[in-house]
């Protein structure tokens, strides 16, 4: 199975401001119970616009194993789970410190 580069939310830090939802071009993010969620991960273009809009540093990109259209967004073989973007070798220390959880509504199948 391949993994896709998608946004992950640290629920404890998310204030529900909605800035990440507004920044998301493909509109794959939405708020649920005042927490950003990713109900449409297949629509995510892996563009990272959502993380720039978050004033609380509550959203980061992460490799998540899933099925979907491999021509849309950034994909790789799911071996390994290093939390760095596909184009750099940065380490997201805040995400490691807080432990990233994908905040998704129960109706999705991530």
Rosetta constraint file for C-alpha pairs under 8 A:
AtomPair CA 1 CA 65 HARMONIC 6.46 0.50
AtomPair CA 1 CA 66 HARMONIC 6.73 0.50
AtomPair CA 1 CA 67 HARMONIC 7.02 0.50
AtomPair CA 1 CA 77 HARMONIC 6.74 0.50
AtomPair CA 1 CA 78 HARMONIC 6.20 0.50
AtomPair CA 2 CA 65 HARMONIC 5.62 0.50
AtomPair CA 2 CA 66 HARMONIC 6.27 0.50
AtomPair CA 2 CA 67 HARMONIC 6.95 0.50
AtomPair CA 2 CA 75 HARMONIC 6.53 0.50
AtomPair CA 2 CA 76 HARMONIC 5.57 0.50
AtomPair CA 2 CA 77 HARMONIC 4.49 0.50
AtomPair CA 2 CA 78 HARMONIC 4.79 0.50
AtomPair CA 3 CA 63 HARMONIC 5.51 0.50
AtomPair CA 3 CA 64 HARMONIC 4.85 0.50
AtomPair CA 3 CA 65 HARMONIC 3.83 0.50
AtomPair CA 3 CA 66 HARMONIC 5.69 0.50
AtomPair CA 3 CA 67 HARMONIC 7.94 0.50
AtomPair CA 3 CA 75 HARMONIC 5.60 0.50
AtomPair CA 3 CA 76 HARMONIC 5.48 0.50
AtomPair CA 3 CA 77 HARMONIC 5.95 0.50
AtomPair CA 3 CA 78 HARMONIC 4.68 0.50
AtomPair CA 4 CA 46 HARMONIC 7.89 0.50
AtomPair CA 4 CA 62 HARMONIC 7.84 0.50
AtomPair CA 4 CA 63 HARMONIC 5.30 0.50
AtomPair CA 4 CA 64 HARMONIC 5.32 0.50
AtomPair CA 4 CA 65 HARMONIC 6.30 0.50
AtomPair CA 4 CA 66 HARMONIC 6.77 0.50
AtomPair CA 4 CA 73 HARMONIC 7.16 0.50
AtomPair CA 4 CA 74 HARMONIC 5.79 0.50
AtomPair CA 4 CA 75 HARMONIC 4.48 0.50
AtomPair CA 4 CA 76 HARMONIC 6.65 0.50
AtomPair CA 5 CA 46 HARMONIC 5.58 0.50
AtomPair CA 5 CA 61 HARMONIC 6.19 0.50
AtomPair CA 5 CA 62 HARMONIC 5.42 0.50
AtomPair CA 5 CA 63 HARMONIC 4.64 0.50
AtomPair CA 5 CA 64 HARMONIC 6.55 0.50
AtomPair CA 5 CA 73 HARMONIC 7.22 0.50
AtomPair CA 5 CA 74 HARMONIC 5.56 0.50
AtomPair CA 5 CA 75 HARMONIC 6.34 0.50
AtomPair CA 5 CA 85 HARMONIC 7.62 0.50
AtomPair CA 5 CA 86 HARMONIC 7.90 0.50
AtomPair CA 6 CA 41 HARMONIC 7.04 0.50
AtomPair CA 6 CA 44 HARMONIC 6.72 0.50
AtomPair CA 6 CA 46 HARMONIC 5.68 0.50
AtomPair CA 6 CA 61 HARMONIC 5.25 0.50
AtomPair CA 6 CA 62 HARMONIC 5.53 0.50
AtomPair CA 6 CA 63 HARMONIC 6.44 0.50
AtomPair CA 6 CA 64 HARMONIC 6.89 0.50
AtomPair CA 7 CA 38 HARMONIC 7.54 0.50
AtomPair CA 7 CA 46 HARMONIC 7.82 0.50
AtomPair CA 7 CA 48 HARMONIC 7.46 0.50
AtomPair CA 7 CA 50 HARMONIC 7.57 0.50
AtomPair CA 7 CA 51 HARMONIC 7.56 0.50
AtomPair CA 7 CA 59 HARMONIC 6.34 0.50
AtomPair CA 7 CA 60 HARMONIC 5.44 0.50
AtomPair CA 7 CA 61 HARMONIC 4.27 0.50
AtomPair CA 7 CA 62 HARMONIC 6.10 0.50
AtomPair CA 7 CA 102 HARMONIC 7.59 0.50
AtomPair CA 8 CA 59 HARMONIC 5.54 0.50
AtomPair CA 8 CA 60 HARMONIC 5.28 0.50
AtomPair CA 8 CA 61 HARMONIC 5.68 0.50
AtomPair CA 8 CA 62 HARMONIC 6.15 0.50
AtomPair CA 8 CA 100 HARMONIC 6.41 0.50
AtomPair CA 8 CA 101 HARMONIC 6.17 0.50
AtomPair CA 8 CA 102 HARMONIC 4.57 0.50
AtomPair CA 8 CA 103 HARMONIC 6.63 0.50
AtomPair CA 9 CA 14 HARMONIC 7.14 0.50
AtomPair CA 9 CA 36 HARMONIC 6.81 0.50
AtomPair CA 9 CA 37 HARMONIC 7.36 0.50
AtomPair CA 9 CA 58 HARMONIC 5.64 0.50
AtomPair CA 9 CA 59 HARMONIC 4.44 0.50
AtomPair CA 9 CA 60 HARMONIC 6.51 0.50
AtomPair CA 9 CA 100 HARMONIC 6.38 0.50
AtomPair CA 9 CA 101 HARMONIC 5.97 0.50
AtomPair CA 9 CA 102 HARMONIC 5.53 0.50
AtomPair CA 9 CA 103 HARMONIC 5.60 0.50
AtomPair CA 10 CA 14 HARMONIC 6.34 0.50
AtomPair CA 10 CA 58 HARMONIC 5.01 0.50
AtomPair CA 10 CA 59 HARMONIC 6.19 0.50
AtomPair CA 10 CA 95 HARMONIC 7.55 0.50
AtomPair CA 10 CA 98 HARMONIC 7.13 0.50
AtomPair CA 10 CA 99 HARMONIC 7.19 0.50
AtomPair CA 10 CA 100 HARMONIC 5.24 0.50
AtomPair CA 10 CA 101 HARMONIC 5.81 0.50
AtomPair CA 10 CA 102 HARMONIC 7.52 0.50
AtomPair CA 10 CA 103 HARMONIC 7.58 0.50
AtomPair CA 11 CA 35 HARMONIC 6.49 0.50
AtomPair CA 11 CA 36 HARMONIC 7.98 0.50
AtomPair CA 11 CA 58 HARMONIC 7.19 0.50
AtomPair CA 11 CA 101 HARMONIC 7.18 0.50
AtomPair CA 11 CA 103 HARMONIC 6.75 0.50
AtomPair CA 12 CA 58 HARMONIC 7.97 0.50
AtomPair CA 13 CA 56 HARMONIC 6.38 0.50
AtomPair CA 13 CA 57 HARMONIC 7.45 0.50
AtomPair CA 13 CA 58 HARMONIC 5.12 0.50
AtomPair CA 14 CA 34 HARMONIC 7.91 0.50
AtomPair CA 14 CA 35 HARMONIC 5.90 0.50
AtomPair CA 14 CA 36 HARMONIC 7.11 0.50
AtomPair CA 14 CA 56 HARMONIC 6.80 0.50
AtomPair CA 14 CA 58 HARMONIC 5.33 0.50
AtomPair CA 14 CA 59 HARMONIC 7.79 0.50
AtomPair CA 15 CA 34 HARMONIC 6.75 0.50
AtomPair CA 15 CA 35 HARMONIC 6.78 0.50
AtomPair CA 15 CA 56 HARMONIC 7.68 0.50
AtomPair CA 16 CA 31 HARMONIC 6.73 0.50
AtomPair CA 16 CA 34 HARMONIC 4.30 0.50
AtomPair CA 16 CA 35 HARMONIC 4.92 0.50
AtomPair CA 16 CA 36 HARMONIC 6.35 0.50
AtomPair CA 17 CA 34 HARMONIC 7.72 0.50
AtomPair CA 18 CA 22 HARMONIC 6.34 0.50
AtomPair CA 18 CA 30 HARMONIC 7.72 0.50
AtomPair CA 18 CA 31 HARMONIC 6.77 0.50
AtomPair CA 18 CA 36 HARMONIC 7.10 0.50
AtomPair CA 19 CA 23 HARMONIC 6.18 0.50
AtomPair CA 19 CA 50 HARMONIC 7.56 0.50
AtomPair CA 19 CA 53 HARMONIC 5.47 0.50
AtomPair CA 19 CA 54 HARMONIC 6.18 0.50
AtomPair CA 20 CA 24 HARMONIC 6.20 0.50
AtomPair CA 20 CA 29 HARMONIC 7.54 0.50
AtomPair CA 20 CA 36 HARMONIC 7.62 0.50
AtomPair CA 20 CA 49 HARMONIC 7.55 0.50
AtomPair CA 20 CA 50 HARMONIC 4.27 0.50
AtomPair CA 20 CA 51 HARMONIC 6.52 0.50
AtomPair CA 20 CA 52 HARMONIC 7.70 0.50
AtomPair CA 20 CA 53 HARMONIC 5.26 0.50
AtomPair CA 20 CA 54 HARMONIC 5.89 0.50
AtomPair CA 21 CA 27 HARMONIC 6.90 0.50
AtomPair CA 21 CA 28 HARMONIC 7.93 0.50
AtomPair CA 21 CA 29 HARMONIC 5.26 0.50
AtomPair CA 21 CA 30 HARMONIC 5.62 0.50
AtomPair CA 21 CA 31 HARMONIC 7.41 0.50
AtomPair CA 21 CA 36 HARMONIC 7.27 0.50
AtomPair CA 21 CA 50 HARMONIC 6.79 0.50
AtomPair CA 22 CA 27 HARMONIC 7.85 0.50
AtomPair CA 22 CA 50 HARMONIC 7.91 0.50
AtomPair CA 23 CA 49 HARMONIC 5.76 0.50
AtomPair CA 23 CA 50 HARMONIC 5.23 0.50
AtomPair CA 23 CA 53 HARMONIC 6.42 0.50
AtomPair CA 24 CA 28 HARMONIC 6.87 0.50
AtomPair CA 24 CA 29 HARMONIC 6.73 0.50
AtomPair CA 24 CA 49 HARMONIC 6.05 0.50
AtomPair CA 24 CA 50 HARMONIC 5.41 0.50
AtomPair CA 25 CA 49 HARMONIC 7.74 0.50
AtomPair CA 26 CA 43 HARMONIC 6.18 0.50
AtomPair CA 26 CA 44 HARMONIC 6.28 0.50
AtomPair CA 26 CA 45 HARMONIC 7.09 0.50
AtomPair CA 27 CA 43 HARMONIC 7.68 0.50
AtomPair CA 27 CA 44 HARMONIC 7.94 0.50
AtomPair CA 28 CA 38 HARMONIC 6.00 0.50
AtomPair CA 28 CA 39 HARMONIC 6.43 0.50
AtomPair CA 28 CA 40 HARMONIC 4.82 0.50
AtomPair CA 28 CA 41 HARMONIC 6.36 0.50
AtomPair CA 28 CA 43 HARMONIC 5.72 0.50
AtomPair CA 28 CA 44 HARMONIC 5.89 0.50
AtomPair CA 29 CA 36 HARMONIC 6.59 0.50
AtomPair CA 29 CA 37 HARMONIC 5.58 0.50
AtomPair CA 29 CA 38 HARMONIC 4.67 0.50
AtomPair CA 29 CA 39 HARMONIC 6.44 0.50
AtomPair CA 29 CA 40 HARMONIC 7.02 0.50
AtomPair CA 30 CA 36 HARMONIC 5.60 0.50
AtomPair CA 30 CA 37 HARMONIC 5.44 0.50
AtomPair CA 30 CA 38 HARMONIC 6.56 0.50
AtomPair CA 30 CA 39 HARMONIC 7.22 0.50
AtomPair CA 31 CA 35 HARMONIC 5.27 0.50
AtomPair CA 31 CA 36 HARMONIC 4.46 0.50
AtomPair CA 31 CA 37 HARMONIC 5.86 0.50
AtomPair CA 32 CA 36 HARMONIC 6.33 0.50
AtomPair CA 32 CA 37 HARMONIC 6.47 0.50
AtomPair CA 32 CA 105 HARMONIC 7.31 0.50
AtomPair CA 35 CA 103 HARMONIC 7.48 0.50
AtomPair CA 36 CA 103 HARMONIC 6.78 0.50
AtomPair CA 37 CA 102 HARMONIC 7.60 0.50
AtomPair CA 37 CA 103 HARMONIC 4.91 0.50
AtomPair CA 37 CA 104 HARMONIC 4.72 0.50
AtomPair CA 37 CA 105 HARMONIC 6.49 0.50
AtomPair CA 38 CA 102 HARMONIC 7.83 0.50
AtomPair CA 38 CA 103 HARMONIC 6.74 0.50
AtomPair CA 38 CA 104 HARMONIC 5.26 0.50
AtomPair CA 38 CA 105 HARMONIC 7.37 0.50
AtomPair CA 39 CA 104 HARMONIC 5.95 0.50
AtomPair CA 39 CA 105 HARMONIC 6.11 0.50
AtomPair CA 39 CA 107 HARMONIC 7.62 0.50
AtomPair CA 39 CA 108 HARMONIC 5.93 0.50
AtomPair CA 40 CA 44 HARMONIC 7.14 0.50
AtomPair CA 40 CA 108 HARMONIC 7.69 0.50
AtomPair CA 42 CA 68 HARMONIC 5.86 0.50
AtomPair CA 42 CA 69 HARMONIC 6.81 0.50
AtomPair CA 42 CA 72 HARMONIC 7.70 0.50
AtomPair CA 43 CA 72 HARMONIC 7.57 0.50
AtomPair CA 44 CA 72 HARMONIC 7.57 0.50
AtomPair CA 44 CA 73 HARMONIC 6.17 0.50
AtomPair CA 45 CA 72 HARMONIC 5.92 0.50
AtomPair CA 45 CA 73 HARMONIC 3.96 0.50
AtomPair CA 45 CA 74 HARMONIC 7.09 0.50
AtomPair CA 46 CA 73 HARMONIC 4.85 0.50
AtomPair CA 46 CA 74 HARMONIC 5.74 0.50
AtomPair CA 47 CA 73 HARMONIC 7.56 0.50
AtomPair CA 48 CA 52 HARMONIC 7.14 0.50
AtomPair CA 48 CA 61 HARMONIC 7.06 0.50
AtomPair CA 49 CA 53 HARMONIC 6.92 0.50
AtomPair CA 50 CA 54 HARMONIC 6.98 0.50
AtomPair CA 50 CA 59 HARMONIC 7.50 0.50
AtomPair CA 51 CA 57 HARMONIC 7.42 0.50
AtomPair CA 51 CA 58 HARMONIC 7.99 0.50
AtomPair CA 51 CA 59 HARMONIC 5.40 0.50
AtomPair CA 51 CA 60 HARMONIC 5.88 0.50
AtomPair CA 51 CA 61 HARMONIC 7.58 0.50
AtomPair CA 54 CA 58 HARMONIC 6.57 0.50
AtomPair CA 54 CA 59 HARMONIC 6.75 0.50
AtomPair CA 57 CA 94 HARMONIC 7.91 0.50
AtomPair CA 60 CA 92 HARMONIC 7.81 0.50
AtomPair CA 60 CA 95 HARMONIC 6.93 0.50
AtomPair CA 61 CA 83 HARMONIC 7.59 0.50
AtomPair CA 61 CA 84 HARMONIC 7.83 0.50
AtomPair CA 61 CA 85 HARMONIC 7.16 0.50
AtomPair CA 62 CA 83 HARMONIC 5.66 0.50
AtomPair CA 62 CA 84 HARMONIC 7.31 0.50
AtomPair CA 62 CA 85 HARMONIC 7.75 0.50
AtomPair CA 63 CA 78 HARMONIC 7.66 0.50
AtomPair CA 63 CA 81 HARMONIC 6.60 0.50
AtomPair CA 63 CA 82 HARMONIC 7.82 0.50
AtomPair CA 63 CA 83 HARMONIC 6.79 0.50
AtomPair CA 64 CA 78 HARMONIC 7.69 0.50
AtomPair CA 64 CA 110 HARMONIC 7.81 0.50
AtomPair CA 65 CA 78 HARMONIC 5.94 0.50
AtomPair CA 65 CA 110 HARMONIC 7.64 0.50
AtomPair CA 66 CA 110 HARMONIC 6.24 0.50
AtomPair CA 70 CA 74 HARMONIC 7.63 0.50
AtomPair CA 70 CA 75 HARMONIC 6.35 0.50
AtomPair CA 74 CA 86 HARMONIC 7.65 0.50
AtomPair CA 83 CA 91 HARMONIC 6.44 0.50
AtomPair CA 83 CA 92 HARMONIC 6.65 0.50
AtomPair CA 84 CA 88 HARMONIC 6.80 0.50
AtomPair CA 84 CA 89 HARMONIC 5.67 0.50
AtomPair CA 84 CA 90 HARMONIC 5.38 0.50
AtomPair CA 84 CA 91 HARMONIC 5.61 0.50
AtomPair CA 84 CA 92 HARMONIC 6.86 0.50
AtomPair CA 85 CA 89 HARMONIC 6.72 0.50
AtomPair CA 85 CA 90 HARMONIC 6.96 0.50
AtomPair CA 92 CA 96 HARMONIC 6.49 0.50
AtomPair CA 93 CA 97 HARMONIC 6.06 0.50
AtomPair CA 94 CA 98 HARMONIC 6.12 0.50
AtomPair CA 95 CA 99 HARMONIC 5.57 0.50
AtomPair CA 95 CA 100 HARMONIC 5.48 0.50
AtomPair CA 96 CA 100 HARMONIC 6.87 0.50
AtomPair CA 104 CA 108 HARMONIC 6.69 0.50
AtomPair CA 104 CA 110 HARMONIC 7.96 0.50
